[in-house]
Amino acid sequence: MTIYRSGQDRYAKYSAKYVPATVGARFEQVANVALPRAQQGLITWAGVQDLVRPILDKYGVAGPDRAKYLGFANKLLKHINRASGEAA
């Protein structure tokens, strides 16, 4: 029989796992690697958004449909970044 965790169980684990001092110490250890990676990733992500928005404007896509197309572009970017070689 499968035992499912309750919301209380999940919150207890979250509270224990993400102590601010622990998270802060870990971030200090990896900040020199994480910040440049985040910067490059955000620049790439914004570039994709800048390419997709004019196309959506051209075809009059607005509202929830616009969010769907932007989300799809984000998913494509995610898969492209994870693939290597000729597949990408």
N, C-alpha and C positions, 0 to 999 in steps of 0.2 A: 504494500500500500504506500502510495506516495504521500509524503508529508510536505505541505505547502507552508511557507513562512508567512506569518501575518505581517501586517503593517507595523505592529509594535516590535516584532522581531527584527524587521528590516531597519527600523529607526534605531534600535539599540545597537545593531552592528555598525550603522553609519556613525552614530555618536562616538562609539569606541574607536573606530578606524580613523576618523578624520579629526583628530585632536589638532587644534591650530598650531601648536608648537611643533608637532611631528610633520605636518604638511609644510610648514614654513621652513623647517630644516631640510626637508627633502628638496623643496624648490630651490633653496640656496645652492644645493649640491649640483643641480642640473641646469641652473639658469643660463649658464654660458652656452649650453647646447640648445636648450629649449627656445630661448628668445629669438635667435636667428632663424631657426626652423619655422617658428610661428610667424615671423615677419614675412618670410618667403611664401609661406602658405597663404597668408592673408592677401598678399599682393596678387598671387595667382588667382585666388578666389574672386577678388574684386575685378580682375581683368576679365574673367569669364562673365561675371555679371554685366560688365560694361559692353561686352559683345552681344549678349542675349537681349538686353533691354531695348536697343533700337529695333531689333526684329519684332519684338512684342508690340512696340509702339506702332510700327509700320502696319501691322495687321489688326490693330485696335484691341489687343488682348488686355483686359483689365480685371481687377478684383481677384477673387479666388483662383480663377484660371491662370492669372499672371503668376501667382505664387506656385502653382503646380508646375508651370514650365521652368521657373527659376529653380525650383527644387529638383526637377529632372536634370537640369544642367549641372547642379551641384553633385548629383549622384554620378553623372558621367565623369566629371572631374575626379571624383573619388576613385572610380574604377581605373581611369587612365593613370592616376598617380600610383596605384598599386600594381599595375601591370608593367612589364618590362619587355624589352626586345621589340620585335616587329609587330607584336599584337597591339602595342600602344600606338 
